[in-house]
Amino acid sequence: MAVRVKDLLNLEIMKNFSVVAGEKGLNRVVEATEILDFEFTSEGEAYRESGFDGKSIVLSVFLFAKDRPELILDAVKKLIAQNVQALAYKPVFFKTLPQEALKYADEMNFPILKFGHDEFFEDVIFAAREMIERDRFFSRAEFLIGRLLDQELTEKENEEACRRMSPFLGSKLTVVFVETEKDSGLTEHIFTQEVLGIPDRSGAVAAGYQGKLVLILSQPEELEADFDVRLRDFLRSRNLSSHIVNMGISNMHGRTALDKAVKEAFWTQKIAGIEEKSVKYYRDLGIYKLIISHINSEETREFMEEYLRPIFAEEDRDSDLLKTAAQYVMTDGDIAETANRLFCHKNTIRYRIGKLQEKLDPDASEKVFFLDLAAAMKIYMLLNDER
């Protein structure tokens, strides 16, 4: 993720700001805040040769141009040349800026914002920096979660990962992966309501990974039984409960097994989606535990591809037979429920199951066929996010 100019406008302190030029540049990324005071006067340029750091939003009242409005266009040009991303001015000396400066900003897609009321510079700077710091934490945390998923870490590396996530994590950890509603405005909600942020002393971390919300909740060993209550309170306190589609919850682990907890929650959430369950615990996965422990092996993928190849060879991967196989497995072989889910007659489902066995394993008994089909389809759905 990254903080854009338009994200800053969601901040409470900037809600009354208006965009007076460069509206097409509101997607520019901001990484810092700076103040323009006297830098572009002859004295200021001599004092501060380095100019501005760039990738920033600059705040100003244009005191240096109080009696020389022609300096504003020159200042805008210099800010753009120094890779500044946006300018916000307080209308103390200039209620409106010179037209030529606004026109140039429009041509360059350089956002110029006007303070709404009597907002203090320091409040704007503090709020913007806090958002930028949260975003930096978010990016670091997402990278770290990816590493925890992809690698087997040593105990020392897991301890270091815990420390980088939060210095306040306790001795016992549980990880939760959460899928949220699409187009629910969660990204804006995260920033404005501070769902994600710099970890505090609560022993909880909220981060993100590939569009999923990731929670790491810790607590002392003697309070393990209180986890479900703590999770509900965490979600409720951040107004997240109504946004949740499903979530996968790991077993509780020590700090030296953070990678294991992350993997458990990641795959459990995927299975919750496949099974259309709102909450799924790793401890209840059954045979899925064996499958996900080998999900990335070449042998696992080969088994799935070879077993289902007759369907893939003759049908596309959105075929009726494949959809029927998925629902047949998800209903534990219940013909009536499969028919209900697919809005078909039971005889249609029986015919399709017969065709599946004929193509995939004609010599197997009905029970053996179902077991093999279930294993292959569960691997397929996990690897392809099928439902």
Phi, psi and chi 1 to 4 in degrees:
 res  aa     phi    psi   chi1   chi2   chi3   chi4
   1 MET       -  172.9  -65.2 -179.5   66.9      -
   2 ALA  -159.3  150.4      -      -      -      -
   3 VAL   -87.2  120.8  173.9      -      -      -
   4 ARG  -102.0  165.2  -59.0  157.7  -64.1  178.7
   5 VAL   -56.7  -41.5  177.5      -      -      -
   6 LYS   -67.9  -25.4   67.8  178.6 -176.3 -179.8
   7 ASP   -67.4  -38.9  -64.1  -37.7      -      -
   8 LEU   -60.6  -32.8  -66.1  175.2      -      -
   9 LEU   -69.3  -11.4  -68.0  172.3      -      -
  10 ASN   -82.6  -12.2  -71.9  -36.3      -      -
  11 LEU   -65.9  144.1  -70.3  168.3      -      -
  12 GLU   -57.5  -41.3 -179.0   68.5   19.8      -
  13 ILE   -67.5  -21.7 -171.2   67.2      -      -
  14 MET  -110.5   11.8  -63.7  177.8   68.7      -
  15 LYS   -65.8  -23.1   68.5  179.0 -178.3  179.9
  16 ASN   -99.4    4.8  -67.8  -45.8      -      -
  17 PHE   -67.8  150.0  -80.2   37.8      -      -
  18 SER  -122.4  150.2   56.6      -      -      -
  19 VAL   -92.9  115.2 -178.5      -      -      -
  20 VAL  -103.4  -11.9  -61.6      -      -      -
  21 ALA  -164.7  159.1      -      -      -      -
  22 GLY    67.1   34.2      -      -      -      -
  23 GLU   -60.4  -29.7 -171.6  169.3    5.7      -
  24 LYS   -70.7   -8.2  -68.6 -177.3  179.0  178.6
  25 GLY  -101.5   15.8      -      -      -      -
  26 LEU   -68.8  -11.5  -68.9  178.7      -      -
  27 ASN   -88.1    3.7  -80.6  -40.5      -      -
  28 ARG   -61.3  141.1  -75.0  170.4  172.1 -108.0
  29 VAL   -87.4  133.3  173.2      -      -      -
  30 VAL  -113.8  132.1  175.7      -      -      -
  31 GLU  -121.4   -2.5  -63.8  179.9   -4.0      -
  32 ALA  -161.8  168.6      -      -      -      -
  33 THR  -124.6  142.7   56.7      -      -      -
  34 GLU  -142.7  166.9  -59.6 -177.0  -88.6      -
  35 ILE  -120.4  133.3  -66.1  176.9      -      -
  36 LEU   -99.5  116.9  168.9   59.0      -      -
  37 ASP  -119.2  -70.7 -173.3    9.3      -      -
  38 PHE  -131.8   10.5   56.5   86.9      -      -
  39 GLU   -58.5  -30.2  -80.4   76.2    7.2      -
  40 PHE  -102.2   18.2  -64.8  144.0      -      -
  41 THR   -89.2  165.9   63.0      -      -      -
  42 SER   -62.3  -38.1   57.0      -      -      -
  43 GLU   -69.1  -41.0  -63.3   87.2   -9.2      -
  44 GLY   -65.7  -40.2      -      -      -      -
  45 GLU   -64.2  -34.3  -71.3 -179.0  -19.3      -
  46 ALA   -71.6  -32.8      -      -      -      -
  47 TYR   -76.7  -38.4  175.5   77.4      -      -
  48 ARG  -124.0   85.1 -175.5  178.4  176.7  178.7
  49 GLU   -68.5  -28.4  -64.1  178.6   -1.2      -
  50 SER   -76.5  -13.2   60.3      -      -      -
  51 GLY    65.7 -135.6      -      -      -      -
  52 PHE  -108.3  156.3  -69.0   87.6      -      -
  53 ASP   -75.2  -21.1  -65.3  -26.6      -      -
  54 GLY    85.4  167.7      -      -      -      -
  55 LYS    56.9   28.3  -73.2  -75.7 -173.6 -179.8
  56 SER  -124.3  165.5   61.3      -      -      -
  57 ILE  -104.8  130.5  179.8  169.4      -      -
  58 VAL  -106.7  134.8  167.3      -      -      -
  59 LEU  -107.0  143.5  -46.6 -179.0      -      -
  60 SER  -158.2  157.1 -175.9      -      -      -
  61 VAL  -110.9   -2.6  -65.3      -      -      -
  62 PHE    60.1   39.3  -69.5  120.3      -      -
  63 LEU   -58.9  -38.6  173.9   61.6      -      -
  64 PHE   -64.6  -19.3   68.1   88.9      -      -
  65 ALA  -107.8   15.5      -      -      -      -
  66 LYS   -51.1  -45.4  177.4 -178.9  176.9 -177.6
  67 ASP  -106.4    5.6  -60.3  -45.0      -      -
  68 ARG  -138.4   72.7  -62.3 -177.1   61.1 -169.0
  69 PRO   -58.7  -20.4   19.6  -31.7      -      -
  70 GLU   -64.4  -19.0   68.0  -84.7    8.6      -
  71 LEU   -71.6  -16.9  -67.5  179.0      -      -
  72 ILE   -68.4  -43.5  -67.0  178.3      -      -
  73 LEU   -59.4  -44.0  172.9   59.8      -      -
  74 ASP   -62.3  -39.0 -174.1   52.8      -      -
  75 ALA   -64.6  -42.9      -      -      -      -
  76 VAL   -60.7  -43.7  169.8      -      -      -
  77 LYS   -61.3  -42.5  -71.0 -178.6  177.0  179.4
  78 LYS   -69.0  -37.1  -71.7  179.3  177.5  178.6
  79 LEU   -62.2  -44.9  -70.9  173.0      -      -
  80 ILE   -62.6  -41.7  -66.7  172.9      -      -
  81 ALA   -63.4  -28.2      -      -      -      -
  82 GLN   -94.6   17.0  -66.1 -175.6   30.5      -
  83 ASN    66.7   24.4 -160.1   32.5      -      -
  84 VAL   -69.0  142.2  168.6      -      -      -
  85 GLN   -94.5  -23.5  -61.2  -60.5  -68.2      -
  86 ALA  -164.8  160.1      -      -      -      -
  87 LEU  -129.2  134.2  167.0   68.1      -      -
  88 ALA  -125.3  126.1      -      -      -      -
  89 TYR  -120.6  148.3   78.7   97.3      -      -
  90 LYS   -97.6  124.1 -161.0  169.3 -174.9  176.4
  91 PRO   -77.7   62.4   29.1  -34.6      -      -
  92 VAL   -85.7  -52.0  176.4      -      -      -
  93 PHE  -100.5  -22.1  -58.7  106.5      -      -
  94 PHE  -131.4  110.4  -64.1   91.1      -      -
  95 LYS   -67.4  -38.9  -58.1  -58.3 -179.8 -173.5
  96 THR  -131.3  152.0   59.3      -      -      -
  97 LEU   -88.9  158.9  -60.6 -173.7      -      -
  98 PRO   -55.3  140.8  -26.0   34.7      -      -
  99 GLN   -59.1  -36.5 -168.3   60.3   38.8      -
 100 GLU   -66.2  -32.1   60.0  -90.7   21.7      -
 101 ALA   -70.2  -42.2      -      -      -      -
 102 LEU   -65.5  -40.5  -61.7  177.1      -      -
 103 LYS   -63.4  -42.9 -178.8 -179.4  177.4 -177.4
 104 TYR   -64.4  -41.4 -175.6   76.4      -      -
 105 ALA   -61.5  -40.0      -      -      -      -
 106 ASP   -62.1  -44.9  -85.6  -31.6      -      -
 107 GLU   -62.1  -34.0  -69.1  171.9   -6.0      -
 108 MET   -94.9    4.3  -58.8  -58.6  -68.7      -
 109 ASN    51.8   44.0  -63.4  -33.1      -      -
 110 PHE  -106.0  109.1  178.0   72.8      -      -
 111 PRO   -66.8  130.1  -19.3   32.3      -      -
 112 ILE  -117.3  123.5  -63.5 -179.2      -      -
 113 LEU  -110.3  147.0  -45.8  177.7      -      -
 114 LYS  -113.0  128.4 -178.9  179.0  178.6  179.8
 115 PHE   -55.0  144.3  -83.3   55.1      -      -
 116 GLY   -83.1  -47.4      -      -      -      -
 117 HIS  -133.6 -136.7  -62.4  -60.5      -      -
 118 ASP  -101.1   48.9 -167.5   26.1      -      -
 119 GLU   -65.7  139.9  -61.5   91.3   -8.1      -
 120 PHE   -82.8  141.0  -68.5  109.1      -      -
 121 PHE   -53.1  -46.4  -87.9   23.7      -      -
 122 GLU   -63.8  -32.7   52.2  -94.7   38.6      -
 123 ASP   -69.4  -40.8  -68.5  -23.0      -      -
 124 VAL   -64.5  -44.7  173.8      -      -      -
 125 ILE   -62.3  -45.4  -69.5  169.7      -      -
 126 PHE   -61.7  -46.6  178.1   79.8      -      -
 127 ALA   -64.8  -42.4      -      -      -      -
 128 ALA   -65.9  -43.1      -      -      -      -
 129 ARG   -64.0  -38.8  -75.1  179.1  177.4  173.1
 130 GLU   -62.9  -42.1 -171.2  175.7   37.4      -
 131 MET   -63.5  -42.4  176.0  179.3  -84.9      -
 132 ILE   -65.0  -40.3  -69.4  165.5      -      -
 133 GLU   -65.1  -39.6  -77.9  -57.7  -49.0      -
 134 ARG   -62.1  -40.9  -73.5 -158.4  -53.4  -86.8
 135 ASP   -65.6  -39.1  178.0   74.0      -      -
 136 ARG   -64.5  -41.9  -74.5  174.0  179.0  162.9
 137 PHE   -61.7  -43.4  169.0   76.1      -      -
 138 PHE   -56.3  -46.7 -176.2   97.4      -      -
 139 SER   -65.2  -44.0  -61.7      -      -      -
 140 ARG   -64.0  -41.8  -69.9 -164.3  -59.9  -91.5
 141 ALA   -66.0  -40.0      -      -      -      -
 142 GLU   -63.4  -42.4 -177.2  164.9   31.6      -
 143 PHE   -60.6  -43.1  173.6   81.5      -      -
 144 LEU   -67.7  -39.1 -171.3   52.6      -      -
 145 ILE   -63.5  -39.5  -70.3  166.5      -      -
 146 GLY   -59.9  -40.3      -      -      -      -
 147 ARG   -66.6  -41.1 -178.0  171.1  176.3 -122.4
 148 LEU   -63.2  -31.8  -70.7  163.7      -      -
 149 LEU   -76.7  -35.9  -79.5  169.9      -      -
 150 ASP   -89.1  -20.1  -67.8  -20.3      -      -
 151 GLN  -125.9  159.0  -59.3  177.6   22.2      -
 152 GLU   -97.0  113.9  -62.5  -72.0  -21.2      -
 153 LEU   -93.9  150.9  -87.2   59.5      -      -
 154 THR   -74.8  168.0   64.9      -      -      -
 155 GLU   -59.2  -40.6  -69.0 -172.9   -3.7      -
 156 LYS   -65.0  -41.0 -175.5  176.2  179.9  179.8
 157 GLU   -66.6  -36.5  -71.9  170.9  -26.7      -
 158 ASN   -65.3  -41.8  -88.3  -62.3      -      -
 159 GLU   -60.1  -42.3  -79.8  -79.1    5.9      -
 160 GLU   -65.4  -38.5  175.5   62.8   15.9      -
 161 ALA   -63.4  -40.7      -      -      -      -
 162 CYS   -60.3  -44.6  -73.5      -      -      -
 163 ARG   -62.9  -40.2 -173.0 -165.4   64.2   78.1
 164 ARG   -70.7  -32.1  -69.5  177.3   62.4 -170.9
 165 MET   -67.8  -47.4  -80.4  -68.4 -173.3      -
 166 SER  -169.7  133.1  169.7      -      -      -
 167 PRO   -73.1   -4.5   25.8  -33.8      -      -
 168 PHE  -105.6    6.0  -52.5  112.7      -      -
 169 LEU   -65.4  138.2  -73.7  176.3      -      -
 170 GLY   -83.9 -165.6      -      -      -      -
 171 SER   -78.0  -24.0   59.1      -      -      -
 172 LYS  -120.4  135.8  -68.6  -68.6 -176.2  177.6
 173 LEU  -126.4  142.0  -50.9  170.8      -      -
 174 THR  -130.2  134.0  -56.2      -      -      -
 175 VAL  -108.4  140.3  179.2      -      -      -
 176 VAL  -128.3  125.1 -175.3      -      -      -
 177 PHE  -100.0  132.1  -95.0   72.1      -      -
 178 VAL  -124.9  127.0 -177.0      -      -      -
 179 GLU   -95.2  130.2 -178.3  177.0    4.0      -
 180 THR  -108.9  165.5   56.9      -      -      -
 181 GLU   -59.5  140.7  -65.1  171.7  -13.9      -
 182 LYS   -74.5  146.9  -54.7  -58.2 -179.1 -172.3
 183 ASP    55.5   33.5  -57.0  -38.9      -      -
 184 SER   -93.2    1.6   64.3      -      -      -
 185 GLY    72.9   22.5      -      -      -      -
 186 LEU   -65.6  -35.8 -177.1   60.5      -      -
 187 THR   -58.6  -48.2  -60.1      -      -      -
 188 GLU   -64.7  -37.6  -72.9   75.3   11.9      -
 189 HIS   -62.7  -41.0  177.5   72.9      -      -
 190 ILE   -59.6  -45.3  -75.1  169.3      -      -
 191 PHE   -73.4  -44.8  -80.9  121.5      -      -
 192 THR   -75.7  -33.5   58.0      -      -      -
 193 GLN   -97.7    1.0  -59.8  -62.3  -34.4      -
 194 GLU    59.3   39.9  -59.3 -177.6   12.8      -
 195 VAL   -62.4  -46.0  175.5      -      -      -
 196 LEU   -99.0  147.4  -55.9 -174.7      -      -
 197 GLY   178.2 -175.8      -      -      -      -
 198 ILE   -64.4  127.6  -53.8  -55.4      -      -
 199 PRO   -57.7  141.2  -22.9   33.3      -      -
 200 ASP  -109.5 -166.6   57.7   25.5      -      -
 201 ARG   -79.2    4.6  -66.4 -178.0  179.6  -85.8
 202 SER   -73.0  -13.1   67.1      -      -      -
 203 GLY    76.2   24.5      -      -      -      -
 204 ALA  -126.4  141.9      -      -      -      -
 205 VAL  -124.8  132.0  175.6      -      -      -
 206 ALA  -118.1  121.8      -      -      -      -
 207 ALA  -138.5 -166.7      -      -      -      -
 208 GLY  -143.1  155.9      -      -      -      -
 209 TYR  -152.4  115.6 -177.5   74.7      -      -
 210 GLN    49.0   47.8  -65.0 -175.8   -7.9      -
 211 GLY    83.9   -1.9      -      -      -      -
 212 LYS  -103.5  147.0  -54.4  -70.0  173.6   63.9
 213 LEU   -84.1  133.0 -175.5   62.3      -      -
 214 VAL  -120.8  123.5 -176.8      -      -      -
 215 LEU  -113.4  134.2  -49.8  177.4      -      -
 216 ILE  -118.0  111.5  -56.4  175.3      -      -
 217 LEU  -112.0  131.6  -56.9 -178.8      -      -
 218 SER  -126.4  157.3   67.9      -      -      -
 219 GLN  -163.6  161.6   57.3 -160.0   78.1      -
 220 PRO   -62.2  151.9  -22.0   32.7      -      -
 221 GLU   -56.0  -34.5 -167.8  165.4   -5.3      -
 222 GLU   -73.1   -8.8   62.6  -90.1   17.1      -
 223 LEU  -110.1   20.9  -62.6  177.8      -      -
 224 GLU   -55.6  -37.8  -73.1 -174.2   25.3      -
 225 ALA   -67.4  -15.7      -      -      -      -
 226 ASP   -90.3    7.9  -64.0  -26.1      -      -
 227 PHE   -60.1  -48.7  171.0   77.0      -      -
 228 ASP   -58.8  -40.1  -71.1  -16.9      -      -
 229 VAL   -64.2  -42.4  173.6      -      -      -
 230 ARG   -65.6  -39.5 -169.8  147.8 -179.0  -99.3
 231 LEU   -63.6  -46.9  174.2   59.5      -      -
 232 ARG   -60.6  -41.8  -73.8 -164.1  -61.1  -88.9
 233 ASP   -64.4  -40.1  -71.4  -15.0      -      -
 234 PHE   -61.8  -47.9 -177.0   92.4      -      -
 235 LEU   -66.2  -40.9  -63.1  171.8      -      -
 236 ARG   -67.3  -40.9 -169.5 -176.3  -56.4  113.1
 237 SER   -66.0  -22.7   67.7      -      -      -
 238 ARG  -106.8   14.6  -72.0  156.5  174.4   79.4
 239 ASN    54.7   38.1  -61.5  -41.8      -      -
 240 LEU   -97.9  -20.1  -79.9  170.0      -      -
 241 SER   -54.2  -40.7  -60.1      -      -      -
 242 SER   -74.8  -11.9   61.4      -      -      -
 243 HIS   -92.1   -9.3  -68.2  -68.2      -      -
 244 ILE   -83.4  131.2  -67.2  173.8      -      -
 245 VAL   -92.1  -51.3  175.7      -      -      -
 246 ASN  -159.0  166.7   59.0   62.2      -      -
 247 MET  -151.2  150.3   55.5 -174.5  173.7      -
 248 GLY  -115.9  133.4      -      -      -      -
 249 ILE  -120.4  127.7  -58.1  173.0      -      -
 250 SER   -76.9  170.9   76.0      -      -      -
 251 ASN   -69.6  164.9  -76.1  -19.7      -      -
 252 MET   -84.1  133.3 -170.9  169.9  -72.7      -
 253 HIS  -132.9  164.6  -67.0  -79.9      -      -
 254 GLY   -77.3  170.2      -      -      -      -
 255 ARG   -61.9  -26.7  -67.5  166.7   57.7   90.3
 256 THR   -80.3    2.4   56.7      -      -      -
 257 ALA  -127.6   33.8      -      -      -      -
 258 LEU   -59.6  -39.8  177.3   60.3      -      -
 259 ASP   -61.5  -39.2   57.8  -16.9      -      -
 260 LYS   -64.6  -42.2 -174.5  174.3 -177.2  179.8
 261 ALA   -63.9  -40.5      -      -      -      -
 262 VAL   -63.8  -45.2  167.9      -      -      -
 263 LYS   -62.2  -43.4  -69.3  179.4  178.2   73.9
 264 GLU   -59.9  -46.5  -73.1  178.2   -0.8      -
 265 ALA   -67.6  -39.0      -      -      -      -
 266 PHE   -59.0  -51.4  173.7   80.8      -      -
 267 TRP   -74.2  -31.8  -71.3  107.7      -      -
 268 THR   -65.1  -38.5  -57.0      -      -      -
 269 GLN   -65.9  -39.0 -175.4  -83.7  -43.9      -
 270 LYS   -59.7  -43.3  -82.3 -176.6  172.8  -73.0
 271 ILE   -67.6  -37.4  -66.1  164.1      -      -
 272 ALA   -59.0  -39.4      -      -      -      -
 273 GLY   -66.1  -44.2      -      -      -      -
 274 ILE   -61.2  -43.3  -69.0  169.3      -      -
 275 GLU   -86.4   -1.4  -64.8 -175.4  -13.8      -
 276 GLU    56.3   44.0  -61.1 -178.8  -10.4      -
 277 LYS  -103.7  140.5  -60.6  -75.8 -178.1   64.6
 278 SER   -73.9  -32.5   58.3      -      -      -
 279 VAL  -138.1  135.0 -178.8      -      -      -
 280 LYS  -138.0  134.4 -169.2   81.9  176.8  178.7
 281 TYR  -104.2  140.8  -69.7   83.1      -      -
 282 TYR   -56.2  -36.4  176.8   79.5      -      -
 283 ARG   -62.1  -18.3   63.1  174.6 -179.0 -105.8
 284 ASP  -103.6   15.3  -60.9  -34.2      -      -
 285 LEU   -76.8  -20.0  -69.6 -167.6      -      -
 286 GLY    61.5 -131.5      -      -      -      -
 287 ILE   -62.6  -22.0 -167.7   64.4      -      -
 288 TYR   -58.7  -30.0  -87.3  116.7      -      -
 289 LYS   -58.3  -42.6  -70.5 -177.1 -178.1  179.5
 290 LEU   -67.7  -41.0 -178.8   59.9      -      -
 291 ILE   -64.3  -49.3  -67.1  173.7      -      -
 292 ILE   -71.0  -22.3   63.2  176.8      -      -
 293 SER   -69.2  -17.3   67.4      -      -      -
 294 HIS  -124.2   16.2  -62.8   84.4      -      -
 295 ILE   -63.0  -29.4 -166.9   68.7      -      -
 296 ASN   -94.9    4.7  -67.0  -44.5      -      -
 297 SER   -80.0  149.8   73.6      -      -      -
 298 GLU   -62.7  -36.0 -174.6  176.2  -15.9      -
 299 GLU   -65.2  -38.6  -68.9   79.4    7.9      -
 300 THR   -63.5  -47.7  -62.3      -      -      -
 301 ARG   -64.1  -39.7 -176.0  178.5  -68.9  -87.5
 302 GLU   -62.0  -43.1  -79.1 -177.6   -1.3      -
 303 PHE   -58.0  -48.2  163.0   73.0      -      -
 304 MET   -62.2  -48.0  179.8  -90.0  -67.6      -
 305 GLU   -63.3  -43.5  -68.4  -77.2   -3.1      -
 306 GLU   -67.9  -40.4  -71.4  176.9    3.4      -
 307 TYR   -68.4  -40.8 -168.9   83.8      -      -
 308 LEU   -93.1   -0.4  -62.4  176.7      -      -
 309 ARG   -54.9  -40.6 -176.3  174.8  -66.5  133.3
 310 PRO   -57.9  -32.5  -27.4   36.9      -      -
 311 ILE   -74.5  -45.7  -55.8  177.7      -      -
 312 PHE   -62.6  -33.1  -61.8  154.7      -      -
 313 ALA   -70.8  -35.0      -      -      -      -
 314 GLU  -104.4  -17.6  -62.4 -177.7   21.6      -
 315 GLU  -130.7  156.8  -48.7 -102.5   -4.7      -
 316 ASP   -78.5  170.8   62.4   46.9      -      -
 317 ARG   -81.2   11.0  -62.8 -160.2  178.9 -160.1
 318 ASP  -118.1   26.7 -165.5   34.9      -      -
 319 SER   -78.0  162.3   68.5      -      -      -
 320 ASP   -63.3  -37.4  -72.0  -21.8      -      -
 321 LEU   -64.7  -40.8  -75.9 -177.5      -      -
 322 LEU   -68.7  -41.7 -159.6   58.2      -      -
 323 LYS   -62.7  -40.4  -70.1  178.6 -179.8  177.8
 324 THR   -65.7  -41.9  -60.0      -      -      -
 325 ALA   -59.9  -42.7      -      -      -      -
 326 ALA   -62.3  -48.3      -      -      -      -
 327 GLN   -71.3  -33.5  -67.8  -55.2  -39.7      -
 328 TYR   -61.2  -41.4 -175.8   57.3      -      -
 329 VAL   -70.3  -43.0  168.1      -      -      -
 330 MET   -66.0  -25.3  -70.3  -61.7   98.3      -
 331 THR   -96.6   11.7   61.0      -      -      -
 332 ASP    58.3   37.4  -67.7  -34.4      -      -
 333 GLY    81.2   18.6      -      -      -      -
 334 ASP   -85.2  106.6 -171.9  -38.6      -      -
 335 ILE   -60.9  -46.2  -64.9  -72.3      -      -
 336 ALA   -62.7  -44.2      -      -      -      -
 337 GLU   -69.5  -36.4  179.5   58.2   22.8      -
 338 THR   -61.4  -44.4  -57.6      -      -      -
 339 ALA   -61.2  -40.8      -      -      -      -
 340 ASN   -63.5  -42.3 -176.2   53.2      -      -
 341 ARG   -68.0  -33.0  -68.9 -170.7  179.2 -166.5
 342 LEU   -98.7    4.4  -66.1  174.6      -      -
 343 PHE    56.4   44.7  -55.3  100.2      -      -
 344 CYS  -124.1  166.0  -65.8      -      -      -
 345 HIS   -78.0  150.3 -167.6  -82.7      -      -
 346 LYS   -58.2  -35.0  -71.6 -174.7  -71.5 -174.4
 347 ASN   -66.3  -33.3  -72.0  -19.0      -      -
 348 THR   -63.7  -41.7  -58.6      -      -      -
 349 ILE   -66.7  -42.7  -61.0  -57.7      -      -
 350 ARG   -59.4  -41.9  -71.0 -168.0 -179.0   93.9
 351 TYR   -61.8  -45.3  170.2   77.5      -      -
 352 ARG   -66.1  -38.6  -69.9  178.8 -175.7  174.0
 353 ILE   -64.5  -39.0  -62.1  -58.6      -      -
 354 GLY   -61.8  -42.5      -      -      -      -
 355 LYS   -64.5  -40.3  -69.4  -67.9  -69.6 -177.5
 356 LEU   -59.9  -46.9  -78.5  166.7      -      -
 357 GLN   -67.0  -36.9 -177.2  163.9    6.5      -
 358 GLU   -61.8  -39.3  179.0 -176.3  -39.6      -
 359 LYS   -79.9  -37.3  -71.0  174.7  176.7  -71.2
 360 LEU   -95.5  -42.3  -59.5  177.2      -      -
 361 ASP  -158.6   69.2 -157.6   -6.7      -      -
 362 PRO   -66.7  -21.1   23.1  -33.5      -      -
 363 ASP   -93.4   -6.4  -61.6  -35.0      -      -
 364 ALA   -82.6  155.3      -      -      -      -
 365 SER   -71.0  165.6   67.4      -      -      -
 366 GLU   -59.8  -40.7 -174.3  175.8  -29.2      -
 367 LYS   -68.4  -44.9  -72.2 -177.0  178.8  179.7
 368 VAL   -64.3  -41.1  170.9      -      -      -
 369 PHE   -58.7  -45.8  166.0   65.3      -      -
 370 PHE   -64.2  -41.8  179.0   77.7      -      -
 371 LEU   -62.3  -45.3  -70.9  173.2      -      -
 372 ASP   -66.7  -43.4  -70.4  -13.7      -      -
 373 LEU   -61.3  -42.9  178.4   66.4      -      -
 374 ALA   -61.1  -43.9      -      -      -      -
 375 ALA   -63.3  -47.6      -      -      -      -
 376 ALA   -64.0  -43.5      -      -      -      -
 377 MET   -69.2  -36.3  -73.7  -55.7  -57.6      -
 378 LYS   -66.1  -39.4  -73.7  177.2  177.8  179.1
 379 ILE   -63.6  -45.7  -64.5  166.2      -      -
 380 TYR   -59.8  -46.6  173.9   77.5      -      -
 381 MET   -67.0  -37.7  -71.0 -174.5  -75.4      -
 382 LEU   -66.4  -40.7  -77.1  172.0      -      -
 383 LEU   -77.0  -20.8  -69.5  175.1      -      -
 384 ASN  -118.4    7.7  -66.1  -82.6      -      -
 385 ASP    52.8   38.1  -76.7  -25.6      -      -
 386 GLU   -83.0  152.8  -66.1  -73.5  -21.4      -
 387 ARG  -132.5      -  -50.9 -137.4  171.9  149.3
